[in-house]
Amino acid sequence: MNTFEALLLALLVLMVAVGGRQGVSNFLAVMINFLLMMLAVILMAGGFNPIGVAAVLGLVVLATTIFLSTRDSDVAQTAFVAALLVMLGMLLVIGIGVRYAHVAGFGTEDSEALEGYNLLIGVSFPHILIATALFSTLGAIAEAAVAVAAGMKTLGAAAAPAGLTQMAAEIIGTALNTLFFGFFGGFAGLFLWFTQLRYPFWQVLNNQIFARELIEVLFSMIAVTLTVPFTMWIVQRRQGGRS
Amino acid sequence: MMKSYAKTILAKPWRWLLPVLSFFVVLGLTRLDAPLYHQPIVQVTAVHTGKAQKQVDNFDNHDVTHRQQVQAKFLNTARRGQVITLSNTYSGSGALDTPLRRGDQVFVERQAGRYQLKDEKRDGAVLGLLAATVWLMALVMKKRVWLTFGSILANAGLLLVTLHVETTSNQKLAYALFSLMAVLFTVVTTVFIAGIKRQAAVIAVATLGATALSLALGYGLFAATGYRDLHIEAVEYVTQVPQLLFFVQIMIGSLGAVLDESNDIAVAVMQLPAGFKRRFQAGMAIGRNVMGPLIAVLFMIFMADTFTESILWLRNDNAISQTFIWVMGLGFAQALISAFGIVLAVPLTSLLAAWPKKVQA
């Protein structure tokens, strides 16, 4: 057994212990998302347009994440509709951001890793970046949509308007921790590099890799912030339609 | 009452243009900030792009390159206002290069008596998006946005201090130092989220407990399988021992997500009326609903981060299995270990939050 298989097995055991049947479907969601990501890489490397691949597979990622992780179909449906609309909006935001940022491809700090590789690969790196950025916001969109939909259902009629506003702020505020620490966590090495080689502030701010990572986090923050009021609005519309 | 929330959100729709506006205003302002830099910056005034040169490599990748002759004007330093000519080569795929357009601002560098293109100026897009994000969050979160930014700034400050201490001191203590940083991150963030009260203690204890357990489990499994196919030496941007970098990455990476989840559970549970069993079950139910999507958040971030390099590997004729092990493997392991923490935090937080020590009215 290699390390990855052992980790997957342990995750399955933990998920079943904590979540029971739902744990099994959560695990299934992780596996499907994993296969979708591999498929996305293979398709993009195979010459399909990365943005198209991201849009189509992104939809499947959202569906998998939301429907397999939420047993309550009411919550899942609301969350899925909201997430899908936000994803389409994010495609626009990411497109504009990438157009102005010049952060696609690799930076000077990557040069060691690139030795011996032919870089003229005929696939557009700006398009790959758009796909990457879109994929990395999807989890955050799904999470926020489910949190809002589930939260509103749990609070139910007992929720005061102030409670809802507070919930919105708390869900966004804490989702930011996930993103912010995920960012620090993914690039601890880069930050140590900057510190050790004493990069001045202006150089960090204009650094290709730092700018790209920060922009990706900001995309996710924007996505979460849009998702919360949007999901509340959809919950309200669905309830309005029923009564 | 839900309607009233939607109404406050949807009132005055023009406010939603403010984030977009702030993006372009900041983008415009940073075009004027060249005098703040010591490094020479030029603005492209004219571009002549040559014909496309076809490029085919030995893996049969088809690409094109273009050569550009660029006229540019200095925006700062003593040469401000002077015009120079630069040359720029860019490719269709753009791995390390980008086409220059009129109006672009770039850093230049003097080499062997001639100025050459060094790097793009990126502060406009970065700060513009930052401004847009802040505006958008302020619109949705109202006053609480200050707390959130206070928390992020405090943590960023903490990170800076830790990095400086770490790089200037004995690196044998690095593991302890970064672990201490993780504890401080957690304490600072929970206090910002929840204030100094029992809820904060519940969140902090559950977060640290779940993170420590997940790291122990992860490293236990690494050791048990002899790190088979896990190449920690493939960590990027190595200036120190790769093992240390990987440890810091997985510890910090999962911390936020676990904290996020503990908070979601604790907030909801502590709003419920007393009754340990009911509160515990409510916590578990919320946790089960949240844990899947939350795992997906980190999973997508850590996996998507490897796309660019993976595609490069595949186009250079590497097998998919090799690409997975060497490029995506560490991100995958990181995603799975953070998933451990996210799952373990569900019972831990539910238990602590439902504990009927102090019954809330």
Interface residues (C-beta under 8 A of the other chain):
Chain A: M1 N2 T3 F4 E5 A6 L7 L8 A10 L11 L14 M15 V18 G19 Q22 G23 S25 N26 A29 V30 N33 F34 M37 M38 A40 V41 I42 M44 A45 V61 T65 I66 L68 S69 T70 R71 D72 V75 G97 Y100 A101 H102 V103 A104 G105 F106 T108 E109 D110 A113 L114 Y117 N118 L119 L120 I121 G122 V123 S124 F125 P126 I128 L129 A131 T132 A133 F135 S136 T137 L138 G139 A140 A142 E143 V146 A147 A150 G151 M152 T154 L155 A159 A160 P161 G163 L164 T165 Q166 M167 A168 A169 E170 I171 I172 G173 T174 A175 L176 N177 T178 L179 F180 F181 G182 F184 G185 G186 F187 A188 G189 L190 F191 L192 W193 T195 Q196 L197 W202 L205 N206 N207 Q208 A211 L214 I215 L218 F219 S220 M221 I222 T225 L226 V228 P229 M232 W233 V235 Q236 Q239 G240
Chain B: M1 M2 K3 S4 Y5 A6 T8 I9 L10 L27 L36 Y37 Q39 Q55 D57 N58 F59 N61 H62 D63 T65 S91 G92 S93 G94 A95 L96 D97 T98 F107 D119 E120 K121 R122 D123 G124 A125 V126 L127 G128 L129 L130 A132 T133 L136 M137 V140 M141 K142 R144 V145 L147 T148 S151 I152 N155 L159 L163 H164 E166 T167 F185 T189 I193 L217 G218 L221 F222 A224 T225 Y227 R228 D229 L230 V235 E236 Y237 V238 T239 Q240 L245 V248 Q249 I250 M251 I252 G253 S254 L255 G256 A257 L259 D260 N263 D264 V267 A268 Q271 A282 M284 I286 G287 R288 N289 V290 M291 G292 P293 L294 I295 A296 V297 L298 F299 M300 I301 F302 M303 A304 D305 F307 T308 E309 S310 I311 L312 W313 L314 R315 N316 I320 T323 F324 M328 G329 G331 F332 A333 Q334 L336 I337 A339 F340 V343 L344 V346 P347
